[in-house]
Amino acid sequence: MPVKVDQPPLLSDFPSGRYAISGNVWIKVPDDTAFADLDRYMVCERPESPSNAPGGVWAVVGSKGASYTVRASKGRYTCSCPGFGWRRKCKHIEQVKKENP
């Protein structure tokens, strides 16, 4: 049974083998797996956004003085900081959510 993920998966090769990857979910797959076969291992199902979900853009100053942009659209938040780029979450988004309930 495939794993449900909220980001489209990709296929990547490493010295330890071939992996299907979506966010922080990694699944080792057979070496002959093609991109078209990924639905055997992962199914992308994005969460529903509530109709009253917040939207907006905020400038947030980081702990070392750098300025980042937090955006919200249809209940999904993004941030221009490197941490969000790697982990898909960050303290700047949490700060905006706390200050703008």
MODELLER restraints for C-alpha pairs under 7 A, 6 or more apart:
rsr = mdl.restraints
at = mdl.atoms
rsr.add(forms.Gaussian(group=physical.xy_distance, feature=features.Distance(at['CA:2:A'], at['CA:39:A']), mean=6.89, stdev=0.5))
rsr.add(forms.Gaussian(group=physical.xy_distance, feature=features.Distance(at['CA:2:A'], at['CA:40:A']), mean=5.59, stdev=0.5))
rsr.add(forms.Gaussian(group=physical.xy_distance, feature=features.Distance(at['CA:2:A'], at['CA:41:A']), mean=4.33, stdev=0.5))
rsr.add(forms.Gaussian(group=physical.xy_distance, feature=features.Distance(at['CA:2:A'], at['CA:42:A']), mean=4.80, stdev=0.5))
rsr.add(forms.Gaussian(group=physical.xy_distance, feature=features.Distance(at['CA:2:A'], at['CA:43:A']), mean=6.18, stdev=0.5))
rsr.add(forms.Gaussian(group=physical.xy_distance, feature=features.Distance(at['CA:3:A'], at['CA:41:A']), mean=6.08, stdev=0.5))
rsr.add(forms.Gaussian(group=physical.xy_distance, feature=features.Distance(at['CA:3:A'], at['CA:42:A']), mean=4.71, stdev=0.5))
rsr.add(forms.Gaussian(group=physical.xy_distance, feature=features.Distance(at['CA:3:A'], at['CA:43:A']), mean=6.12, stdev=0.5))
rsr.add(forms.Gaussian(group=physical.xy_distance, feature=features.Distance(at['CA:4:A'], at['CA:42:A']), mean=5.83, stdev=0.5))
rsr.add(forms.Gaussian(group=physical.xy_distance, feature=features.Distance(at['CA:4:A'], at['CA:43:A']), mean=4.92, stdev=0.5))
rsr.add(forms.Gaussian(group=physical.xy_distance, feature=features.Distance(at['CA:4:A'], at['CA:44:A']), mean=5.90, stdev=0.5))
rsr.add(forms.Gaussian(group=physical.xy_distance, feature=features.Distance(at['CA:4:A'], at['CA:45:A']), mean=6.35, stdev=0.5))
rsr.add(forms.Gaussian(group=physical.xy_distance, feature=features.Distance(at['CA:5:A'], at['CA:22:A']), mean=6.69, stdev=0.5))
rsr.add(forms.Gaussian(group=physical.xy_distance, feature=features.Distance(at['CA:5:A'], at['CA:42:A']), mean=6.59, stdev=0.5))
rsr.add(forms.Gaussian(group=physical.xy_distance, feature=features.Distance(at['CA:5:A'], at['CA:43:A']), mean=6.01, stdev=0.5))
rsr.add(forms.Gaussian(group=physical.xy_distance, feature=features.Distance(at['CA:5:A'], at['CA:44:A']), mean=4.86, stdev=0.5))
rsr.add(forms.Gaussian(group=physical.xy_distance, feature=features.Distance(at['CA:5:A'], at['CA:45:A']), mean=5.97, stdev=0.5))
rsr.add(forms.Gaussian(group=physical.xy_distance, feature=features.Distance(at['CA:6:A'], at['CA:44:A']), mean=5.24, stdev=0.5))
rsr.add(forms.Gaussian(group=physical.xy_distance, feature=features.Distance(at['CA:6:A'], at['CA:45:A']), mean=5.16, stdev=0.5))
rsr.add(forms.Gaussian(group=physical.xy_distance, feature=features.Distance(at['CA:6:A'], at['CA:46:A']), mean=4.59, stdev=0.5))
rsr.add(forms.Gaussian(group=physical.xy_distance, feature=features.Distance(at['CA:6:A'], at['CA:47:A']), mean=6.86, stdev=0.5))
rsr.add(forms.Gaussian(group=physical.xy_distance, feature=features.Distance(at['CA:7:A'], at['CA:22:A']), mean=5.71, stdev=0.5))
rsr.add(forms.Gaussian(group=physical.xy_distance, feature=features.Distance(at['CA:7:A'], at['CA:23:A']), mean=6.51, stdev=0.5))
rsr.add(forms.Gaussian(group=physical.xy_distance, feature=features.Distance(at['CA:7:A'], at['CA:44:A']), mean=5.85, stdev=0.5))
rsr.add(forms.Gaussian(group=physical.xy_distance, feature=features.Distance(at['CA:7:A'], at['CA:46:A']), mean=6.99, stdev=0.5))
rsr.add(forms.Gaussian(group=physical.xy_distance, feature=features.Distance(at['CA:8:A'], at['CA:22:A']), mean=6.22, stdev=0.5))
rsr.add(forms.Gaussian(group=physical.xy_distance, feature=features.Distance(at['CA:8:A'], at['CA:44:A']), mean=5.50, stdev=0.5))
rsr.add(forms.Gaussian(group=physical.xy_distance, feature=features.Distance(at['CA:9:A'], at['CA:20:A']), mean=6.37, stdev=0.5))
rsr.add(forms.Gaussian(group=physical.xy_distance, feature=features.Distance(at['CA:9:A'], at['CA:21:A']), mean=5.30, stdev=0.5))
rsr.add(forms.Gaussian(group=physical.xy_distance, feature=features.Distance(at['CA:9:A'], at['CA:22:A']), mean=4.45, stdev=0.5))
rsr.add(forms.Gaussian(group=physical.xy_distance, feature=features.Distance(at['CA:9:A'], at['CA:42:A']), mean=6.93, stdev=0.5))
rsr.add(forms.Gaussian(group=physical.xy_distance, feature=features.Distance(at['CA:10:A'], at['CA:20:A']), mean=5.72, stdev=0.5))
rsr.add(forms.Gaussian(group=physical.xy_distance, feature=features.Distance(at['CA:10:A'], at['CA:21:A']), mean=5.29, stdev=0.5))
rsr.add(forms.Gaussian(group=physical.xy_distance, feature=features.Distance(at['CA:10:A'], at['CA:22:A']), mean=6.51, stdev=0.5))
rsr.add(forms.Gaussian(group=physical.xy_distance, feature=features.Distance(at['CA:11:A'], at['CA:19:A']), mean=5.78, stdev=0.5))
rsr.add(forms.Gaussian(group=physical.xy_distance, feature=features.Distance(at['CA:11:A'], at['CA:20:A']), mean=4.71, stdev=0.5))
rsr.add(forms.Gaussian(group=physical.xy_distance, feature=features.Distance(at['CA:11:A'], at['CA:21:A']), mean=6.21, stdev=0.5))
rsr.add(forms.Gaussian(group=physical.xy_distance, feature=features.Distance(at['CA:11:A'], at['CA:35:A']), mean=6.25, stdev=0.5))
rsr.add(forms.Gaussian(group=physical.xy_distance, feature=features.Distance(at['CA:12:A'], at['CA:18:A']), mean=5.77, stdev=0.5))
rsr.add(forms.Gaussian(group=physical.xy_distance, feature=features.Distance(at['CA:12:A'], at['CA:19:A']), mean=5.40, stdev=0.5))
rsr.add(forms.Gaussian(group=physical.xy_distance, feature=features.Distance(at['CA:12:A'], at['CA:20:A']), mean=6.58, stdev=0.5))
rsr.add(forms.Gaussian(group=physical.xy_distance, feature=features.Distance(at['CA:13:A'], at['CA:19:A']), mean=6.31, stdev=0.5))
rsr.add(forms.Gaussian(group=physical.xy_distance, feature=features.Distance(at['CA:17:A'], at['CA:28:A']), mean=6.98, stdev=0.5))
rsr.add(forms.Gaussian(group=physical.xy_distance, feature=features.Distance(at['CA:17:A'], at['CA:31:A']), mean=6.60, stdev=0.5))
rsr.add(forms.Gaussian(group=physical.xy_distance, feature=features.Distance(at['CA:18:A'], at['CA:28:A']), mean=5.94, stdev=0.5))
rsr.add(forms.Gaussian(group=physical.xy_distance, feature=features.Distance(at['CA:18:A'], at['CA:29:A']), mean=5.71, stdev=0.5))
rsr.add(forms.Gaussian(group=physical.xy_distance, feature=features.Distance(at['CA:18:A'], at['CA:30:A']), mean=6.62, stdev=0.5))
rsr.add(forms.Gaussian(group=physical.xy_distance, feature=features.Distance(at['CA:18:A'], at['CA:31:A']), mean=5.49, stdev=0.5))
rsr.add(forms.Gaussian(group=physical.xy_distance, feature=features.Distance(at['CA:19:A'], at['CA:26:A']), mean=6.25, stdev=0.5))
rsr.add(forms.Gaussian(group=physical.xy_distance, feature=features.Distance(at['CA:19:A'], at['CA:27:A']), mean=5.39, stdev=0.5))
rsr.add(forms.Gaussian(group=physical.xy_distance, feature=features.Distance(at['CA:19:A'], at['CA:28:A']), mean=4.43, stdev=0.5))
rsr.add(forms.Gaussian(group=physical.xy_distance, feature=features.Distance(at['CA:19:A'], at['CA:29:A']), mean=5.43, stdev=0.5))
rsr.add(forms.Gaussian(group=physical.xy_distance, feature=features.Distance(at['CA:20:A'], at['CA:26:A']), mean=5.78, stdev=0.5))
rsr.add(forms.Gaussian(group=physical.xy_distance, feature=features.Distance(at['CA:20:A'], at['CA:27:A']), mean=5.19, stdev=0.5))
rsr.add(forms.Gaussian(group=physical.xy_distance, feature=features.Distance(at['CA:20:A'], at['CA:28:A']), mean=6.43, stdev=0.5))
rsr.add(forms.Gaussian(group=physical.xy_distance, feature=features.Distance(at['CA:20:A'], at['CA:29:A']), mean=6.60, stdev=0.5))
rsr.add(forms.Gaussian(group=physical.xy_distance, feature=features.Distance(at['CA:20:A'], at['CA:38:A']), mean=6.85, stdev=0.5))
rsr.add(forms.Gaussian(group=physical.xy_distance, feature=features.Distance(at['CA:21:A'], at['CA:27:A']), mean=6.54, stdev=0.5))
rsr.add(forms.Gaussian(group=physical.xy_distance, feature=features.Distance(at['CA:49:A'], at['CA:74:A']), mean=5.66, stdev=0.5))
rsr.add(forms.Gaussian(group=physical.xy_distance, feature=features.Distance(at['CA:49:A'], at['CA:75:A']), mean=5.47, stdev=0.5))
rsr.add(forms.Gaussian(group=physical.xy_distance, feature=features.Distance(at['CA:50:A'], at['CA:75:A']), mean=6.81, stdev=0.5))
rsr.add(forms.Gaussian(group=physical.xy_distance, feature=features.Distance(at['CA:53:A'], at['CA:74:A']), mean=5.29, stdev=0.5))
rsr.add(forms.Gaussian(group=physical.xy_distance, feature=features.Distance(at['CA:53:A'], at['CA:75:A']), mean=4.64, stdev=0.5))
rsr.add(forms.Gaussian(group=physical.xy_distance, feature=features.Distance(at['CA:54:A'], at['CA:72:A']), mean=6.44, stdev=0.5))
rsr.add(forms.Gaussian(group=physical.xy_distance, feature=features.Distance(at['CA:54:A'], at['CA:73:A']), mean=6.63, stdev=0.5))
rsr.add(forms.Gaussian(group=physical.xy_distance, feature=features.Distance(at['CA:54:A'], at['CA:74:A']), mean=6.52, stdev=0.5))
rsr.add(forms.Gaussian(group=physical.xy_distance, feature=features.Distance(at['CA:54:A'], at['CA:75:A']), mean=5.77, stdev=0.5))
rsr.add(forms.Gaussian(group=physical.xy_distance, feature=features.Distance(at['CA:55:A'], at['CA:72:A']), mean=4.55, stdev=0.5))
rsr.add(forms.Gaussian(group=physical.xy_distance, feature=features.Distance(at['CA:55:A'], at['CA:73:A']), mean=4.58, stdev=0.5))
rsr.add(forms.Gaussian(group=physical.xy_distance, feature=features.Distance(at['CA:55:A'], at['CA:74:A']), mean=6.38, stdev=0.5))
rsr.add(forms.Gaussian(group=physical.xy_distance, feature=features.Distance(at['CA:56:A'], at['CA:71:A']), mean=5.71, stdev=0.5))
rsr.add(forms.Gaussian(group=physical.xy_distance, feature=features.Distance(at['CA:56:A'], at['CA:72:A']), mean=5.19, stdev=0.5))
rsr.add(forms.Gaussian(group=physical.xy_distance, feature=features.Distance(at['CA:56:A'], at['CA:73:A']), mean=6.79, stdev=0.5))
rsr.add(forms.Gaussian(group=physical.xy_distance, feature=features.Distance(at['CA:57:A'], at['CA:69:A']), mean=6.87, stdev=0.5))
rsr.add(forms.Gaussian(group=physical.xy_distance, feature=features.Distance(at['CA:57:A'], at['CA:70:A']), mean=5.72, stdev=0.5))
rsr.add(forms.Gaussian(group=physical.xy_distance, feature=features.Distance(at['CA:57:A'], at['CA:71:A']), mean=4.47, stdev=0.5))
rsr.add(forms.Gaussian(group=physical.xy_distance, feature=features.Distance(at['CA:57:A'], at['CA:72:A']), mean=6.48, stdev=0.5))
rsr.add(forms.Gaussian(group=physical.xy_distance, feature=features.Distance(at['CA:58:A'], at['CA:69:A']), mean=5.75, stdev=0.5))
rsr.add(forms.Gaussian(group=physical.xy_distance, feature=features.Distance(at['CA:58:A'], at['CA:70:A']), mean=5.15, stdev=0.5))
rsr.add(forms.Gaussian(group=physical.xy_distance, feature=features.Distance(at['CA:58:A'], at['CA:71:A']), mean=6.43, stdev=0.5))
rsr.add(forms.Gaussian(group=physical.xy_distance, feature=features.Distance(at['CA:59:A'], at['CA:67:A']), mean=6.61, stdev=0.5))
rsr.add(forms.Gaussian(group=physical.xy_distance, feature=features.Distance(at['CA:59:A'], at['CA:68:A']), mean=5.78, stdev=0.5))
rsr.add(forms.Gaussian(group=physical.xy_distance, feature=features.Distance(at['CA:59:A'], at['CA:69:A']), mean=4.79, stdev=0.5))
rsr.add(forms.Gaussian(group=physical.xy_distance, feature=features.Distance(at['CA:59:A'], at['CA:70:A']), mean=6.39, stdev=0.5))
rsr.add(forms.Gaussian(group=physical.xy_distance, feature=features.Distance(at['CA:60:A'], at['CA:67:A']), mean=5.65, stdev=0.5))
rsr.add(forms.Gaussian(group=physical.xy_distance, feature=features.Distance(at['CA:60:A'], at['CA:68:A']), mean=5.20, stdev=0.5))
rsr.add(forms.Gaussian(group=physical.xy_distance, feature=features.Distance(at['CA:60:A'], at['CA:69:A']), mean=6.16, stdev=0.5))
rsr.add(forms.Gaussian(group=physical.xy_distance, feature=features.Distance(at['CA:60:A'], at['CA:92:A']), mean=6.55, stdev=0.5))
rsr.add(forms.Gaussian(group=physical.xy_distance, feature=features.Distance(at['CA:61:A'], at['CA:67:A']), mean=4.42, stdev=0.5))
rsr.add(forms.Gaussian(group=physical.xy_distance, feature=features.Distance(at['CA:61:A'], at['CA:68:A']), mean=6.20, stdev=0.5))
rsr.add(forms.Gaussian(group=physical.xy_distance, feature=features.Distance(at['CA:68:A'], at['CA:79:A']), mean=6.74, stdev=0.5))
rsr.add(forms.Gaussian(group=physical.xy_distance, feature=features.Distance(at['CA:68:A'], at['CA:80:A']), mean=5.44, stdev=0.5))
rsr.add(forms.Gaussian(group=physical.xy_distance, feature=features.Distance(at['CA:68:A'], at['CA:81:A']), mean=5.88, stdev=0.5))
rsr.add(forms.Gaussian(group=physical.xy_distance, feature=features.Distance(at['CA:69:A'], at['CA:79:A']), mean=5.58, stdev=0.5))
rsr.add(forms.Gaussian(group=physical.xy_distance, feature=features.Distance(at['CA:69:A'], at['CA:80:A']), mean=5.38, stdev=0.5))
rsr.add(forms.Gaussian(group=physical.xy_distance, feature=features.Distance(at['CA:70:A'], at['CA:77:A']), mean=6.93, stdev=0.5))
rsr.add(forms.Gaussian(group=physical.xy_distance, feature=features.Distance(at['CA:70:A'], at['CA:78:A']), mean=5.65, stdev=0.5))
rsr.add(forms.Gaussian(group=physical.xy_distance, feature=features.Distance(at['CA:70:A'], at['CA:79:A']), mean=4.37, stdev=0.5))
rsr.add(forms.Gaussian(group=physical.xy_distance, feature=features.Distance(at['CA:70:A'], at['CA:80:A']), mean=6.66, stdev=0.5))
rsr.add(forms.Gaussian(group=physical.xy_distance, feature=features.Distance(at['CA:70:A'], at['CA:93:A']), mean=6.35, stdev=0.5))
rsr.add(forms.Gaussian(group=physical.xy_distance, feature=features.Distance(at['CA:71:A'], at['CA:77:A']), mean=5.57, stdev=0.5))
rsr.add(forms.Gaussian(group=physical.xy_distance, feature=features.Distance(at['CA:71:A'], at['CA:78:A']), mean=5.30, stdev=0.5))
rsr.add(forms.Gaussian(group=physical.xy_distance, feature=features.Distance(at['CA:71:A'], at['CA:79:A']), mean=6.40, stdev=0.5))
rsr.add(forms.Gaussian(group=physical.xy_distance, feature=features.Distance(at['CA:72:A'], at['CA:78:A']), mean=6.56, stdev=0.5))
rsr.add(forms.Gaussian(group=physical.xy_distance, feature=features.Distance(at['CA:77:A'], at['CA:93:A']), mean=6.84, stdev=0.5))
rsr.add(forms.Gaussian(group=physical.xy_distance, feature=features.Distance(at['CA:79:A'], at['CA:93:A']), mean=6.76, stdev=0.5))
rsr.add(forms.Gaussian(group=physical.xy_distance, feature=features.Distance(at['CA:83:A'], at['CA:90:A']), mean=6.00, stdev=0.5))
rsr.add(forms.Gaussian(group=physical.xy_distance, feature=features.Distance(at['CA:84:A'], at['CA:90:A']), mean=5.37, stdev=0.5))
